[in-house]
Amino acid sequence: MARLESLKNDESLHDFDPTLLALTVEEAARRLSIGRTTMYGLIRGGSVQTVPFGRSRRVPVQGLIDYLTQRMQTGSNHAVA
C-alpha cells in the first residue's frame, strides 16, 4: 500500500504526457526505465534516432517503438528453451 502512495506522489507520473511525439533524452530514458547515460549511449551508437530542434535534440516516440521492436525480434532469436 505504501508503494502505491509513493507512486501517486511521484512527480514523474504527473509529467507523463502520452500525446508527446518527441521527448527529451531524460523523458525517453524514463519511458524505457533506463538511466540517462544508457540512453545517451543508445543514441550515440545509432540504436535510437534523434531529431534536431534548434540547439537541442529530441527522441521521437516512434524511434523508441522501433528500438523496442528490434530488440524484441532479436531477443526472440536468443530465447532460452
FILUMGU-200173 format. One record per atom (N, C-alpha, C): residue number from 1; atom name; x, y, z. Coordinates in Angstrom, 1 decimal, always signed. Example, Ala and Ser with C-alpha at 12.3 -4.5 7.8 and 13.67 -1.06 7.14 Angstrom:
  torti  loza    east   north      up
      1     N   +13.2    -5.7    +7.8
      1    CA   +12.3    -4.5    +7.8
      1     C   +13.2    -3.3    +7.8
      2     N   +12.8    -2.2    +7.1
      2    CA   +13.7    -1.1    +7.1
      2     C   +12.9    +0.0    +7.9
END
This chain:
  torti  loza    east   north      up
      1     N    +0.8    -1.2    +0.0
      1    CA    +0.0    +0.0    +0.0
      1     C    +0.9    +1.3    +0.0
      2     N    +2.0    +1.2    +0.8
      2    CA    +2.9    +2.4    +0.8
      2     C    +3.5    +2.7    -0.5
      3     N    +3.8    +1.6    -1.3
      3    CA    +4.3    +1.7    -2.7
      3     C    +3.3    +2.5    -3.6
      4     N    +2.1    +2.1    -3.5
      4    CA    +1.0    +2.8    -4.2
      4     C    +1.0    +4.3    -3.9
      5     N    +1.1    +4.6    -2.6
      5    CA    +1.0    +6.0    -2.2
      5     C    +2.2    +6.8    -2.8
      6     N    +3.4    +6.1    -2.8
      6    CA    +4.6    +6.8    -3.3
      6     C    +4.5    +7.0    -4.8
      7     N    +3.8    +6.1    -5.5
      7    CA    +3.6    +6.3    -6.9
      7     C    +2.7    +7.4    -7.2
      8     N    +1.7    +7.6    -6.4
      8    CA    +0.7    +8.7    -6.6
      8     C    +1.4   +10.0    -6.4
      9     N    +2.4   +10.1    -5.5
      9    CA    +3.1   +11.3    -5.2
      9     C    +4.3   +11.6    -6.1
     10     N    +4.6   +10.6    -6.9
     10    CA    +5.8   +10.7    -7.8
     10     C    +5.6   +11.8    -8.9
     11     N    +6.4   +12.8    -8.9
     11    CA    +6.2   +13.9    -9.9
     11     C    +6.3   +13.4   -11.3
     12     N    +7.2   +12.4   -11.6
     12    CA    +7.4   +11.9   -13.0
     12     C    +6.1   +11.4   -13.5
     13     N    +5.2   +10.8   -12.7
     13    CA    +3.9   +10.4   -13.2
     13     C    +3.0   +11.5   -13.6
     14     N    +3.1   +12.6   -13.0
     14    CA    +2.3   +13.8   -13.3
     14     C    +2.8   +14.5   -14.6
     15     N    +4.1   +14.3   -14.9
     15    CA    +4.7   +14.9   -16.1
     15     C    +4.5   +14.1   -17.3
     16     N    +4.1   +12.8   -17.2
     16    CA    +3.9   +11.9   -18.3
     16     C    +2.7   +12.5   -19.2
     17     N    +3.1   +12.6   -20.4
     17    CA    +2.1   +13.1   -21.4
     17     C    +2.1   +12.2   -22.6
     18     N    +1.1   +11.3   -22.7
     18    CA    +1.1   +10.3   -23.8
     18     C    +0.9   +10.9   -25.2
     19     N    +0.6   +12.2   -25.3
     19    CA    +0.4   +12.8   -26.6
     19     C    +1.7   +13.4   -27.2
     20     N    +2.8   +13.4   -26.4
     20    CA    +4.0   +13.9   -26.9
     20     C    +4.6   +13.0   -28.0
     21     N    +5.0   +13.6   -29.1
     21    CA    +5.6   +12.9   -30.2
     21     C    +7.1   +12.8   -30.2
     22     N    +7.7   +13.8   -29.5
     22    CA    +9.2   +13.8   -29.4
     22     C    +9.5   +14.2   -27.9
     23     N   +10.5   +13.4   -27.4
     23    CA   +10.8   +13.5   -26.0
     23     C   +12.2   +14.0   -25.8
     24     N   +12.5   +14.6   -24.6
     24    CA   +13.9   +14.9   -24.3
     24     C   +14.6   +13.6   -24.0
     25     N   +15.9   +13.6   -23.9
     25    CA   +16.6   +12.4   -23.7
     25     C   +16.2   +11.8   -22.3
     26     N   +16.1   +12.7   -21.3
     26    CA   +15.7   +12.2   -20.0
     26     C   +14.3   +11.6   -20.0
     27     N   +13.3   +12.2   -20.7
     27    CA   +12.0   +11.6   -20.8
     27     C   +12.0   +10.3   -21.5
     28     N   +12.8   +10.2   -22.6
     28    CA   +12.9    +8.9   -23.3
     28     C   +13.5    +7.8   -22.4
     29     N   +14.5    +8.2   -21.7
     29    CA   +15.2    +7.2   -20.7
     29     C   +14.1    +6.8   -19.7
     30     N   +13.4    +7.7   -19.2
     30    CA   +12.4    +7.3   -18.2
     30     C   +11.3    +6.4   -18.8
     31     N   +10.9    +6.6   -20.0
     31    CA    +9.9    +5.7   -20.6
     31     C   +10.4    +4.3   -20.8
     32     N   +11.8    +4.2   -21.0
     32    CA   +12.4    +2.9   -21.2
     32     C   +12.8    +2.3   -19.9
     33     N   +12.7    +3.1   -18.8
     33    CA   +13.2    +2.6   -17.5
     33     C   +14.7    +2.3   -17.5
     34     N   +15.4    +3.2   -18.1
     34    CA   +16.9    +3.1   -18.1
     34     C   +17.5    +4.4   -17.7
     35     N   +18.7    +4.4   -17.4
     35    CA   +19.4    +5.6   -17.0
     35     C   +19.7    +6.6   -18.2
     36     N   +19.9    +7.8   -17.8
     36    CA   +20.2    +8.8   -18.8
     36     C   +21.5    +8.5   -19.6
     37     N   +22.5    +8.0   -18.9
     37    CA   +23.8    +7.7   -19.5
     37     C   +23.6    +6.6   -20.5
     38     N   +22.8    +5.6   -20.2
     38    CA   +22.5    +4.5   -21.1
     38     C   +21.7    +5.0   -22.3
     39     N   +20.8    +5.9   -22.1
     39    CA   +20.0    +6.4   -23.2
     39     C   +21.0    +7.2   -24.2
     40     N   +21.9    +8.0   -23.6
     40    CA   +22.8    +8.7   -24.5
     40     C   +23.7    +7.7   -25.2
     41     N   +24.0    +6.5   -24.6
     41    CA   +24.8    +5.5   -25.3
     41     C   +24.1    +4.9   -26.5
     42     N   +22.8    +4.7   -26.3
     42    CA   +21.9    +4.1   -27.4
     42     C   +21.9    +5.1   -28.5
     43     N   +21.8    +6.4   -28.2
     43    CA   +21.7    +7.4   -29.2
     43     C   +23.1    +7.5   -29.9
     44     N   +24.1    +7.6   -29.2
     44    CA   +25.5    +7.7   -29.7
     44     C   +25.8    +6.5   -30.6
     45     N   +25.3    +5.3   -30.2
     45    CA   +25.6    +4.1   -31.0
     45     C   +24.6    +3.9   -32.2
     46     N   +23.7    +4.8   -32.4
     46    CA   +22.8    +4.7   -33.5
     46     C   +21.6    +3.8   -33.3
     47     N   +21.4    +3.3   -32.1
     47    CA   +20.3    +2.4   -31.9
     47     C   +19.0    +3.1   -31.8
     48     N   +19.0    +4.4   -31.3
     48    CA   +17.8    +5.2   -31.1
     48     C   +18.1    +6.5   -31.9
     49     N   +17.2    +6.9   -32.8
     49    CA   +17.3    +8.1   -33.6
     49     C   +16.9    +9.3   -32.8
     50     N   +17.5   +10.4   -33.1
     50    CA   +17.0   +11.7   -32.6
     50     C   +16.8   +12.7   -33.7
     51     N   +16.1   +13.8   -33.4
     51    CA   +15.8   +14.8   -34.4
     51     C   +16.2   +16.2   -33.8
     52     N   +17.0   +17.0   -34.6
     52    CA   +17.4   +18.3   -34.0
     52     C   +16.3   +19.3   -34.0
     53     N   +16.2   +20.0   -32.9
     53    CA   +15.2   +21.1   -32.8
     53     C   +16.1   +22.3   -32.3
     54     N   +16.4   +23.2   -33.2
     54    CA   +17.3   +24.3   -32.8
     54     C   +18.6   +23.8   -32.2
     55     N   +18.9   +24.2   -31.0
     55    CA   +20.2   +23.7   -30.4
     55     C   +20.0   +22.5   -29.5
     56     N   +18.8   +21.9   -29.5
     56    CA   +18.6   +20.7   -28.7
     56     C   +18.2   +19.5   -29.6
     57     N   +18.1   +18.4   -29.1
     57    CA   +17.7   +17.2   -29.8
     57     C   +16.5   +16.5   -29.1
     58     N   +15.6   +15.9   -29.8
     58    CA   +14.5   +15.2   -29.3
     58     C   +14.5   +13.8   -29.8
     59     N   +14.0   +12.9   -29.0
     59    CA   +13.8   +11.5   -29.4
     59     C   +12.4   +11.2   -29.8
     60     N   +12.1   +10.9   -31.0
     60    CA   +10.8   +10.6   -31.5
     60     C   +10.2    +9.4   -30.7
     61     N    +9.0    +9.4   -30.3
     61    CA    +8.4    +8.3   -29.7
     61     C    +8.5    +7.1   -30.6
     62     N    +8.2    +7.3   -31.9
     62    CA    +8.3    +6.2   -32.9
     62     C    +9.7    +5.6   -32.9
     63     N   +10.7    +6.4   -32.6
     63    CA   +12.1    +5.8   -32.5
     63     C   +12.2    +4.8   -31.4
     64     N   +11.6    +5.1   -30.2
     64    CA   +11.6    +4.2   -29.1
     64     C   +10.9    +2.9   -29.4
     65     N    +9.7    +3.1   -30.1
     65    CA    +8.9    +1.9   -30.5
     65     C    +9.7    +1.0   -31.5
     66     N   +10.4    +1.7   -32.4
     66    CA   +11.2    +0.9   -33.4
     66     C   +12.4    +0.2   -32.7
     67     N   +13.0    +0.9   -31.7
     67    CA   +14.1    +0.3   -30.9
     67     C   +13.6    -1.0   -30.2
     68     N   +12.5    -0.8   -29.5
     68    CA   +11.9    -1.9   -28.7
     68     C   +11.5    -3.1   -29.7
     69     N   +10.9    -2.8   -30.8
     69    CA   +10.5    -3.8   -31.7
     69     C   +11.7    -4.6   -32.2
     70     N   +12.8    -3.9   -32.5
     70    CA   +14.0    -4.5   -33.0
     70     C   +14.6    -5.4   -31.9
     71     N   +14.6    -4.9   -30.6
     71    CA   +15.1    -5.7   -29.5
     71     C   +14.2    -6.9   -29.3
     72     N   +12.9    -6.8   -29.5
     72    CA   +12.1    -8.0   -29.3
     72     C   +12.3    -9.0   -30.4
     73     N   +12.6    -8.6   -31.6
     73    CA   +12.8    -9.5   -32.7
     73     C   +14.1   -10.2   -32.5
     74     N   +15.2    -9.5   -32.1
     74    CA   +16.5   -10.2   -31.9
     74     C   +16.5   -11.0   -30.6
     75     N   +15.7   -10.5   -29.7
     75    CA   +15.6   -11.3   -28.4
     75     C   +14.9   -12.6   -28.6
     76     N   +13.9   -12.7   -29.5
     76    CA   +13.2   -13.9   -29.7
     76     C   +14.1   -15.0   -30.4
     77     N   +15.1   -14.5   -31.1
     77    CA   +16.1   -15.4   -31.7
     77     C   +17.0   -16.0   -30.7
     78     N   +17.2   -15.4   -29.5
     78    CA   +18.1   -15.8   -28.5
     78     C   +17.3   -16.3   -27.3
     79     N   +16.1   -16.7   -27.4
     79    CA   +15.3   -17.1   -26.3
     79     C   +15.9   -18.4   -25.7
     80     N   +15.8   -18.5   -24.4
     80    CA   +16.3   -19.7   -23.7
     80     C   +15.1   -20.7   -23.7
     81     N   +15.4   -22.0   -24.1
     81    CA   +14.4   -23.0   -24.1
     81     C   +14.2   -23.6   -22.8
END
